[in-house]
Amino acid sequence: MSATTSRSKVRYAVVGGGEIAQMAFMPGISAAENSELTALVTGDPQKAEALGKRYGISTYTYEQYDELLASGEIDAVYVATPNFRHREHAEPALKAGIHVLLEKPMATSVADCDAMISAGKQGNAKLMVAYRLHHEPATVDMILRLQSGELGRTHSFTSHFTQDLNEKNHRATNGYWAGVVPDQGTYQINAVRHLFGAEPIAVSATGRKHPTKNYDFDDTVSITLEFDEGRMATFVVSCSAAGIDRFTLVAEKGTIDCQPSYIFGPDVSIKSTWTIKGETTEQDPGPTEQFGGQTEYFSTCILNDVQPEADGEEGRRDMRILEAIKQALDTGQRQEIEPLEYRARITSEQIRRLTPVEPPEEAVSVATISG
């Protein structure tokens, strides 16, 4: 039995002290009985001091990261640095035998995904991409009901996911791979793949820039994914508009309208309206702790030595679509995507119904790019 599996709790270090770590993961992990927060890696001394005291944890700089990995103090890391730094922080941890819970999107290239998957095999460490909705009750229920054929053949999917992003945020100043398509579009890509139970075969995309804002990428993008059997998914992402997240799915026997669809928070319930052969029902499971839920699931995988569902291959499948979208935007041309067989791996056993944890009133010094 390994040192990790001989304990009842998995010890986590957070890598990157940005808003998602401070306002979601760090408070949320307290809801997971098999997990504990042990350390923080940050380049910001103010964050290190304030968060170290708040949670009673050790703090490390990025220059001390290798020291942390070799310290014996942790079993896993939650990597929440900017997308373009994911491989930089996940790969050495995996090679050192430290398990990695990695924020989505997985990376900024398929090549980086492959390198991290290889590192996990080399270090005999588990890699899970943080698709928190794979553990949210309503989302998993929708996926399983559709894949069971309850609505018959799926037909089309439309969605909007928008927000008004501060132009000084690192996601607004580091090009496509930090921008709106990987940041918000990954949710819609991942959702429709599993709702359809299929992988796309082609993509088209059109982007526009806001006339008065200074994002260094197309801040509003319309994307169309083509699937086999004539199925289509069309969705819009924007970081220069009022916030909304919703989708509508049309199938042979009925429809699903879901709003909200992708967000999290202590008061958020993923609500859906199902209309089947003219009869309408409302689904409202209530709020759940999404970050604590995904962490509890990953810790269970670590403690029981089983591979997580949302593994590196799951992240890689979204990454190849994100690469194709970028190519479509750069060239203005429809891009074919290599056909892949869908993996039906999501199960009801992944669902976690944890009481939501209230976030702190505000984050500490979130303007820094380094985390």
C-alpha positions as CSV (number, residue, x, y, z in Angstrom):
1,M,0.0,0.0,0.0
2,S,1.4,3.4,-0.9
3,A,1.8,6.3,1.5
4,T,-1.2,8.0,0.0
5,T,-3.6,5.1,0.2
6,S,-2.6,4.3,3.8
7,R,-4.1,7.7,4.8
8,S,-7.8,8.7,4.9
9,K,-7.2,12.1,3.4
10,V,-5.3,13.4,0.3
11,R,-3.1,16.4,1.0
12,Y,-3.4,19.1,-1.7
13,A,-1.2,22.1,-2.6
14,V,-2.8,24.8,-4.6
15,V,-0.6,26.1,-7.5
16,G,-1.6,29.6,-8.4
17,G,-3.4,32.0,-6.0
18,G,-5.8,33.6,-8.5
19,E,-9.5,34.2,-8.1
20,I,-10.7,30.6,-9.0
21,A,-8.3,29.2,-6.4
22,Q,-9.2,31.7,-3.7
23,M,-12.9,32.0,-4.2
24,A,-13.8,28.5,-5.1
25,F,-11.2,25.7,-4.6
26,M,-9.6,26.8,-1.3
27,P,-12.9,27.2,0.6
28,G,-14.6,24.4,-1.3
29,I,-12.1,21.7,-0.4
30,S,-13.4,21.8,3.2
31,A,-16.6,20.1,2.1
32,A,-14.6,17.0,0.9
33,E,-14.1,14.8,3.9
34,N,-11.3,12.8,2.2
35,S,-9.2,15.9,1.2
36,E,-7.3,18.6,3.0
37,L,-5.5,21.8,2.0
38,T,-1.8,21.7,3.0
39,A,0.2,24.3,0.9
40,L,0.0,27.1,-1.6
41,V,2.4,28.1,-4.4
42,T,2.2,31.7,-5.4
43,G,4.5,34.5,-6.7
44,D,2.7,37.1,-4.6
45,P,4.0,37.7,-1.1
46,Q,0.8,39.4,-0.1
47,K,-1.2,36.3,-1.1
48,A,1.3,34.0,0.6
49,E,1.0,35.8,3.9
50,A,-2.8,36.3,4.0
51,L,-3.8,32.9,2.7
52,G,-1.2,31.1,4.7
53,K,-2.7,32.6,7.8
54,R,-6.3,32.1,6.7
55,Y,-5.9,28.4,6.1
56,G,-3.0,27.6,8.4
57,I,-1.0,26.2,5.5
58,S,2.6,26.3,4.2
59,T,3.5,28.7,1.4
60,Y,6.0,28.3,-1.4
61,T,7.3,30.5,-4.2
62,Y,7.4,29.2,-7.8
63,E,11.2,29.0,-7.4
64,Q,10.6,26.6,-4.5
65,Y,8.1,24.4,-6.4
66,D,10.6,21.5,-6.9
67,E,11.3,21.6,-3.2
68,L,7.6,21.3,-2.4
69,L,7.2,18.3,-4.8
70,A,10.0,16.5,-3.0
71,S,9.0,17.5,0.5
72,G,6.7,14.6,1.4
73,E,4.2,17.3,2.5
74,I,1.6,16.7,-0.3
75,D,0.0,14.0,-2.3
76,A,-1.6,16.1,-5.0
77,V,-1.6,19.6,-6.5
78,Y,-4.5,21.6,-7.9
79,V,-3.1,23.6,-10.8
80,A,-4.9,26.9,-11.4
81,T,-2.3,29.0,-13.1
82,P,-3.0,30.6,-16.5
83,N,-3.6,28.1,-19.3
84,F,-0.3,28.7,-20.9
85,R,1.5,27.7,-17.7
86,H,-0.4,24.4,-17.1
87,R,2.2,22.1,-18.5
88,E,5.0,24.0,-16.7
89,H,3.4,23.1,-13.3
90,A,1.6,19.8,-14.0
91,E,4.4,18.0,-15.8
92,P,7.1,18.1,-13.1
93,A,4.5,17.2,-10.4
94,L,3.4,14.1,-12.4
95,K,6.9,13.0,-13.0
96,A,7.6,13.3,-9.3
97,G,4.6,11.0,-8.5
98,I,2.4,13.8,-7.3
99,H,-1.2,13.5,-8.5
100,V,-2.6,16.5,-10.5
101,L,-6.1,18.1,-10.6
102,L,-5.7,20.5,-13.5
103,E,-8.0,23.4,-14.3
104,K,-9.5,23.4,-17.8
105,P,-8.8,23.9,-20.5
106,M,-6.0,21.3,-20.1
107,A,-3.3,23.3,-21.9
108,T,-2.7,25.4,-25.0
109,S,-1.8,22.6,-27.4
110,V,-2.4,18.9,-28.0
111,A,1.4,18.5,-27.7
112,D,1.3,19.8,-24.2
113,C,-1.6,17.4,-23.4
114,D,0.4,14.5,-24.7
115,A,3.4,15.5,-22.6
116,M,1.4,15.7,-19.4
117,I,-0.3,12.3,-20.1
118,S,3.2,10.8,-20.7
119,A,4.5,12.4,-17.5
120,G,1.6,10.8,-15.5
121,K,2.6,7.4,-16.8
122,Q,6.2,8.0,-16.1
123,G,5.6,9.0,-12.5
124,N,2.7,6.6,-11.9
125,A,0.6,9.6,-10.9
126,K,-3.1,10.3,-11.7
127,L,-4.1,13.3,-13.9
128,M,-7.6,14.6,-13.8
129,V,-8.9,17.7,-15.6
130,A,-11.3,19.8,-13.4
131,Y,-14.5,19.3,-15.3
132,R,-16.5,20.0,-12.1
133,L,-19.9,19.5,-13.9
134,H,-19.0,15.9,-14.4
135,H,-20.0,15.5,-10.7
136,E,-22.9,18.0,-10.6
137,P,-26.3,16.1,-10.2
138,A,-28.3,17.8,-12.9
139,T,-25.6,17.7,-15.6
140,V,-24.8,14.0,-15.1
141,D,-28.6,13.3,-15.0
142,M,-29.1,15.0,-18.4
143,I,-26.2,13.2,-20.0
144,L,-27.3,9.8,-18.8
145,R,-30.9,10.3,-19.7
146,L,-30.0,11.4,-23.2
147,Q,-27.5,8.6,-23.7
148,S,-30.2,6.1,-22.6
149,G,-32.3,7.3,-25.5
150,E,-35.0,9.0,-23.5
151,L,-35.4,11.8,-26.1
152,G,-34.5,9.6,-29.1
153,R,-32.0,10.9,-31.6
154,T,-30.3,14.2,-30.7
155,H,-30.6,16.9,-33.4
156,S,-29.2,20.3,-32.4
157,F,-27.6,22.3,-29.6
158,T,-27.5,26.1,-29.2
159,S,-25.9,28.0,-26.4
160,H,-24.7,31.4,-25.1
161,F,-22.0,31.8,-22.5
162,T,-21.0,35.5,-22.0
163,Q,-19.5,37.8,-19.4
164,D,-18.0,41.3,-19.1
165,L,-14.3,40.7,-18.4
166,N,-12.0,43.3,-16.9
167,E,-9.6,44.3,-19.7
168,K,-6.6,44.1,-17.3
169,N,-7.3,40.5,-16.4
170,H,-4.6,38.0,-17.6
171,R,-7.3,36.3,-19.7
172,A,-7.8,39.5,-21.6
173,T,-4.1,40.2,-22.4
174,N,-2.5,37.0,-23.5
175,G,-4.1,36.1,-26.8
176,Y,-6.4,33.3,-28.0
177,W,-5.2,30.7,-25.6
178,A,-5.9,32.7,-22.5
179,G,-9.1,34.2,-24.1
180,V,-12.8,33.7,-24.4
181,V,-12.9,30.5,-26.5
182,P,-10.7,28.3,-24.3
183,D,-11.9,30.0,-21.1
184,Q,-15.7,29.8,-21.8
185,G,-16.1,27.8,-24.9
186,T,-14.6,24.7,-23.3
187,Y,-17.8,24.3,-21.2
188,Q,-20.0,24.2,-24.3
189,I,-17.7,21.9,-26.2
190,N,-17.5,19.5,-23.4
191,A,-21.2,19.7,-22.7
192,V,-22.4,18.9,-26.2
193,R,-19.9,16.1,-26.7
194,H,-21.4,14.3,-23.8
195,L,-25.0,15.3,-24.4
196,F,-24.8,14.0,-28.0
197,G,-22.6,11.1,-26.9
198,A,-20.4,11.8,-30.0
199,E,-17.3,13.6,-31.1
200,P,-17.4,16.4,-33.7
201,I,-16.1,15.9,-37.2
202,A,-15.7,19.6,-38.4
203,V,-15.8,23.1,-37.1
204,S,-16.4,26.6,-38.4
205,A,-15.9,29.9,-36.4
206,T,-16.4,33.6,-36.8
207,G,-15.0,36.2,-34.4
208,R,-15.3,39.9,-33.9
209,K,-13.6,42.5,-31.7
210,H,-15.5,45.0,-29.5
211,P,-15.1,48.5,-31.0
212,T,-14.0,50.3,-27.8
213,K,-12.4,47.5,-25.7
214,N,-8.8,46.5,-25.8
215,Y,-8.8,42.7,-25.7
216,D,-6.0,41.2,-27.9
217,F,-8.2,38.5,-29.5
218,D,-11.7,38.2,-30.9
219,D,-13.8,38.8,-27.8
220,T,-17.1,37.5,-29.3
221,V,-17.0,34.3,-31.3
222,S,-19.7,32.2,-32.9
223,I,-18.8,28.5,-33.3
224,T,-20.5,25.7,-35.2
225,L,-19.5,22.0,-34.6
226,E,-20.7,19.4,-37.0
227,F,-21.3,15.8,-35.9
228,D,-22.2,12.7,-37.7
229,E,-25.8,11.9,-38.8
230,G,-26.4,15.6,-39.6
231,R,-26.3,16.9,-36.0
232,M,-25.2,20.4,-35.3
233,A,-24.1,22.5,-32.3
234,T,-23.9,26.3,-32.6
235,F,-22.8,28.5,-29.7
236,V,-21.6,32.0,-28.9
237,V,-19.0,33.0,-26.3
238,S,-18.2,36.6,-25.4
239,C,-16.2,38.4,-22.7
240,S,-17.6,41.9,-23.7
241,A,-21.3,41.5,-22.9
242,A,-23.7,41.0,-20.1
243,G,-23.4,37.6,-18.4
244,I,-25.6,34.7,-19.4
245,D,-25.2,31.0,-19.6
246,R,-27.9,28.7,-21.2
247,F,-28.4,26.0,-23.7
248,T,-31.2,24.5,-25.6
249,L,-31.0,20.9,-26.9
250,V,-33.5,19.6,-29.5
251,A,-34.0,15.9,-30.0
252,E,-36.4,13.6,-31.8
253,K,-38.9,13.3,-29.0
254,G,-38.5,16.6,-27.2
255,T,-36.3,19.5,-25.9
256,I,-34.2,20.5,-23.0
257,D,-33.8,24.2,-21.9
258,C,-31.1,24.6,-19.3
259,Q,-30.3,27.9,-17.4
260,P,-27.9,28.3,-15.7
261,S,-25.8,25.7,-17.4
262,Y,-22.1,26.2,-16.6
263,I,-21.6,28.5,-13.6
264,F,-21.0,27.7,-9.9
265,G,-21.6,29.3,-6.6
266,P,-23.3,28.7,-3.2
267,D,-26.7,29.6,-4.6
268,V,-26.4,28.1,-8.1
269,S,-28.7,25.3,-9.1
270,I,-28.4,23.9,-12.7
271,K,-32.0,24.1,-13.7
272,S,-33.6,22.5,-16.8
273,T,-37.0,22.3,-18.4
274,W,-37.8,19.1,-20.3
275,T,-40.5,18.9,-22.9
276,I,-41.2,15.4,-24.0
277,K,-44.1,14.7,-26.5
278,G,-45.8,17.9,-25.3
279,E,-45.5,17.4,-21.6
280,T,-43.2,19.7,-19.6
281,T,-41.4,19.1,-16.4
282,E,-39.0,21.3,-14.4
283,Q,-35.7,19.9,-12.9
284,D,-34.2,21.9,-10.0
285,P,-31.8,19.8,-7.9
286,G,-30.7,22.8,-5.7
287,P,-27.2,24.2,-5.1
288,T,-24.3,21.9,-4.6
289,E,-20.6,22.4,-3.8
290,Q,-19.0,21.8,-7.2
291,F,-15.4,22.3,-6.3
292,G,-15.5,20.2,-3.2
293,G,-17.4,17.6,-5.1
294,Q,-14.8,17.2,-7.9
295,T,-12.1,17.2,-5.3
296,E,-13.8,14.5,-3.2
297,Y,-14.2,12.4,-6.4
298,F,-10.5,12.8,-7.4
299,S,-9.4,12.0,-3.9
300,T,-11.5,8.8,-3.9
301,C,-9.8,7.8,-7.2
302,I,-6.4,8.4,-5.6
303,L,-7.2,6.5,-2.3
304,N,-8.7,3.6,-4.2
305,D,-6.1,3.6,-7.0
306,V,-8.6,3.9,-9.9
307,Q,-8.3,6.1,-12.9
308,P,-10.5,9.2,-12.9
309,E,-13.2,9.6,-15.6
310,A,-12.0,13.1,-16.7
311,D,-8.5,11.9,-17.4
312,G,-5.9,13.5,-19.7
313,E,-7.5,12.0,-22.7
314,E,-10.7,13.8,-21.9
315,G,-8.9,17.1,-21.7
316,R,-7.0,16.3,-24.9
317,R,-10.3,15.7,-26.8
318,D,-11.5,19.2,-26.0
319,M,-8.0,20.6,-26.8
320,R,-8.0,19.3,-30.4
321,I,-11.3,21.0,-30.9
322,L,-9.9,24.3,-29.5
323,E,-7.0,24.0,-31.9
324,A,-9.4,23.5,-34.8
325,I,-11.4,26.6,-33.8
326,K,-8.3,28.7,-33.7
327,Q,-7.4,27.5,-37.2
328,A,-10.9,28.3,-38.4
329,L,-10.6,31.8,-37.0
330,D,-7.1,32.3,-38.5
331,T,-8.0,31.1,-41.9
332,G,-11.7,31.8,-42.2
333,Q,-12.1,28.2,-43.4
334,R,-14.1,25.2,-42.1
335,Q,-11.8,22.7,-40.5
336,E,-12.3,19.0,-40.5
337,I,-11.5,17.1,-37.3
338,E,-10.1,13.6,-37.2
339,P,-13.1,11.2,-36.3
340,L,-12.9,9.6,-32.9
341,E,-15.1,7.1,-31.2
342,Y,-16.9,8.5,-28.2
343,R,-16.0,7.2,-24.8
344,A,-19.2,6.6,-22.7
345,R,-17.5,6.9,-19.3
346,I,-19.7,9.2,-17.2
347,T,-21.7,7.3,-14.5
348,S,-24.1,8.2,-11.7
349,E,-21.4,7.2,-9.2
350,Q,-19.5,10.4,-10.1
351,I,-22.3,12.6,-8.7
352,R,-21.5,14.4,-5.5
353,R,-24.1,16.3,-3.4
354,L,-22.2,18.4,-1.0
355,T,-23.5,21.4,1.0
356,P,-22.2,24.6,-0.7
357,V,-19.4,26.4,1.1
358,E,-19.6,30.2,1.2
359,P,-16.6,31.9,-0.4
360,P,-14.6,34.7,1.4
361,E,-16.0,38.2,0.9
362,E,-13.1,39.1,-1.4
363,A,-9.9,37.7,-2.9
364,V,-6.5,38.8,-2.0
365,S,-4.5,40.7,-4.7
366,V,-6.1,39.0,-7.7
367,A,-4.7,41.4,-10.3
368,T,-1.3,39.7,-10.5
369,I,-0.8,37.5,-13.6
370,S,1.6,35.1,-12.0
371,G,-0.9,33.8,-9.5
